[in-house]
Amino acid sequence: MPESAAVRDMFADIAGRYDLANHVLSGGLDLHWRRILVARVREVAPRRVADLATGSGDVALALRRGLPMDTEIIGLDFCSPMLQRAEAKKARNPRYDGVRFGIGDCLALPLEDNAVDAVTIAFGLRNLEDRARGLAEMRRVLRPGGRLCCLEFTQPARWFRPVYYLYLKHVLPHLAGILTRNRNAYDYLVGSIGAFPEKERLLDELDAAGFIDVRADALSASIVAIHIAHAPPEV
Ligand SMILES: C[S@@+](CC[C@H](N)C(=O)[O-])C[C@H]1O[C@@H](n2cnc3c(N)ncnc32)[C@H](O)[C@@H]1O
């Protein structure tokens, strides 16, 4: 798993060009994936949601648009330049006033036990230095019965793999190098997607972290999946 300091430095370096690269490299699919993530959160009608590894804030802001205005939304990340992007987007639209962004490491969350009704993390779990510790933290801050929604790359459908790997290995790093002027960051992206556990293994890790009612919803030929998991109810 990647080292936290290296991950933080890499995102600090690409923060200014991260959103553009995301939209171009995914062909706009990232917007669709985040919308579905928000719909999965809306199903549990949360009062308080924490979006972890919030980065430039797109999930937190999409939660604001998709949930009732009195829902509390907190976006946390450990990379200040990414959070500055999030704050700048928030400042451009008064409807985002209620979203709070702050510094927070997924491996030691600045939240009380049972603090939130839902946790989201999009394209963040893959970057954690210690995934088991991160999942334990998510479980700790969720109230009994609360829901975790994790959007992440996964291994694509078998029929789609030749095209996908061709794109990932030969097109994406070049394009990303031009867009972000940091090709290394996207070589890392390709490597980290390959190293990330398949859906079934991640379900096992969620089980091991104490979550219940776990499932994986594959999207877009299984380029990504939303893993949904719940903190056990109070006994
Ligand atoms: C690929 S970006 C995802 C940003 C955003 N969630 C999105 O959907 O666009 C990954 C983010 O994870 C953050 N990150 C990685 N490890 C972290 C950790 N241990 N604690 C907090 N944030 C972390 C990085 O700083 C970066 O902003």
PDBQT file of the ligand as one rigid body, heavy atoms in Angstrom, charges set to zero:
ROOT
HETATM    1  C1  LIG A 301      -8.099  10.457  -6.137  1.00  0.00    +0.000 C 
HETATM    2  S1  LIG A 301      -8.392  11.714  -4.937  1.00  0.00    +0.000 S 
HETATM    3  C2  LIG A 301     -10.134  11.577  -4.694  1.00  0.00    +0.000 C 
HETATM    4  C3  LIG A 301     -10.779  12.879  -4.371  1.00  0.00    +0.000 C 
HETATM    5  C4  LIG A 301     -12.302  12.888  -4.352  1.00  0.00    +0.000 C 
HETATM    6  N1  LIG A 301     -12.848  11.971  -3.378  1.00  0.00    +0.000 N 
HETATM    7  C5  LIG A 301     -12.887  12.606  -5.718  1.00  0.00    +0.000 C 
HETATM    8  O1  LIG A 301     -13.783  11.759  -5.826  1.00  0.00    +0.000 OA
HETATM    9  O2  LIG A 301     -12.469  13.253  -6.678  1.00  0.00    +0.000 OA
HETATM   10  C6  LIG A 301      -7.742  10.936  -3.500  1.00  0.00    +0.000 C 
HETATM   11  C7  LIG A 301      -7.688  11.839  -2.281  1.00  0.00    +0.000 C 
HETATM   12  O3  LIG A 301      -7.394  11.017  -1.161  1.00  0.00    +0.000 OA
HETATM   13  C8  LIG A 301      -6.668  11.803  -0.249  1.00  0.00    +0.000 C 
HETATM   14  N2  LIG A 301      -6.053  10.901   0.733  1.00  0.00    +0.000 N 
HETATM   15  C9  LIG A 301      -5.227   9.854   0.501  1.00  0.00    +0.000 A 
HETATM   16  N3  LIG A 301      -4.898   9.273   1.661  1.00  0.00    +0.000 NA
HETATM   17  C10 LIG A 301      -5.546   9.945   2.648  1.00  0.00    +0.000 A 
HETATM   18  C11 LIG A 301      -5.598   9.832   4.069  1.00  0.00    +0.000 A 
HETATM   19  N4  LIG A 301      -4.916   8.897   4.725  1.00  0.00    +0.000 N 
HETATM   20  N5  LIG A 301      -6.376  10.692   4.744  1.00  0.00    +0.000 NA
HETATM   21  C12 LIG A 301      -7.059  11.675   4.106  1.00  0.00    +0.000 A 
HETATM   22  N6  LIG A 301      -7.034  11.851   2.766  1.00  0.00    +0.000 NA
HETATM   23  C13 LIG A 301      -6.279  10.993   2.053  1.00  0.00    +0.000 A 
HETATM   24  C14 LIG A 301      -5.711  12.567  -1.142  1.00  0.00    +0.000 C 
HETATM   25  O4  LIG A 301      -5.157  13.686  -0.494  1.00  0.00    +0.000 OA
HETATM   26  C15 LIG A 301      -6.610  12.920  -2.314  1.00  0.00    +0.000 C 
HETATM   27  O5  LIG A 301      -7.195  14.181  -2.153  1.00  0.00    +0.000 OA
ENDROOT
TORSDOF 0
